[in-house]
């Protein structure tokens, strides 16, 4: 029988589909491999990844908030600008502080963008305080692996307590250094708990460049490290010598006294005029809500019960900081609430640890009540107690959120006012024209901003018409006054001009700007 050959029809349509699937499968696997590699890179460098994330978040926050730095940060920016021009003068306000100087000097290279660089840096470092508070509470809550959720709850409570300090958000958004110092102190504690003693020391050094209250703690830690790790002694000597060099060496070259920081801080208008010891303690207690403080005391009680020396050390450090601040207040320094942010933050960490202890210990205590209390019922009872604690703290949290919202509106209005001031300075012809006429005169709250806008030392803007110096060397004055939606500029005492050119320049120093 002849063999028949049957030709199959050509493949169309569906026959091509498997080839598309085969080619897309490698691309999907390559995409998964890239994701895995990216995750491995992030997980292998958690500190770098965390820093990048914090910088990104702080950039978003700074742009969203649309506020401007406070009085002191503008002065720190002026320090950076004058330093790179070899004209630094630290005789006037703000009081000398080395920590921001470490940032504003290199940032000065990028001109007026330094303001944004400083704000993003300050907010990022300040927000890291919540991260370190979480880590400390997590570590000091001794939960077994199967009950690790207690440590997570403790860390979350500690982070919320730190961010909930009274007026804390205001100081974060206005790029002040006080929340940064809180973060550095908490970072030092976390590094010590993690066994990173070099990092703990240098975090302490940076914090000590921001507040003198850190000096006793850093001194004690240095002595301990000197004994425990002799191989670090050269590093310890270098770090300790850095403090007097920065605090007193730079003012010795740029001010009338090496101790200018303390001299300016004396007799502040915010100085306590009642009992300075009780008043300082009251300022500290006002920073946290009473439920947080009660929980912190409960953590101390748990520390004694369980003989947890690290928890007791945190409590002792908190008390010592407040006592040091009391001594500063008695000496005559202001002891304003932001100077006790650090012990208030540690109080919040202790409160978080107390919540963790409750989650760990309360189920066993409830189970001892009677046989009818099952483990599940004890767990539900513990959850109810934690919810009740959160409920007690909620009214204070809501109240402070409202206060911060009102403050944010005020700060945004202030930012618009400072933006208008920059426009006015430009319309007047900048620093060269204004200073060619005479002495700028502006309300004190705007002096550091104007100094930043025109690139001069803040002290130049102190106008005292009755002073002996002005009586001996009278000169024209360029007065600037804020209006409801703008600024008014007026040159006065033009008769003291020394040349026709100066009088002509002063004649152009007349402007009313509204927007």
Secondary structure, 3 states (H helix, E strand, C coil): CCCCCCCCCCCCCHHHHHHHHHHHHHHHHHHHHHHHHHHHHHHHCHHHHHHHHHHHHHHHHHHHHCCCCCHHHHHHHHHHHHHHCCCCCCCCCCCCCHHHHHHHHHHHHHHHHHHHHHHHHHHHHHHHHHHHHHHHHHHCCCCCHHHCHHHHHHHHHHHHHHHCCCCHHHHHHCCCCHHHHHHHHHHHHHHHHCCCHHHHHHHHHHHHCCCCCHHHHHHHHHHHHHHHCHHHHHHHHHHHHHHHHHHHHHHHHHCCCCCHHHHHHCCCCCCCCCCHHHHHHHHHHCCCCHHHHHHHHHHHHHHHHHCCHHHHHHHHHHHHHHHHHHHHHHHCCCCCHHHHHHHHHHHHHHHHHHHHHHHHHHHHHHHCCCCCCCHHHHHHHHHHHHHHHHHHHHHHHHHHHHHHHHHHHHHHHHHHHHHHHHHHHHHHCHHHHHHHHCEEEECHHHHHHHHHHHCCCHHHHCCCCCCHHHHHCCCCEEEEEECCCEEEEEEECHHHCCCHHHHHHHHCCEEEEEC
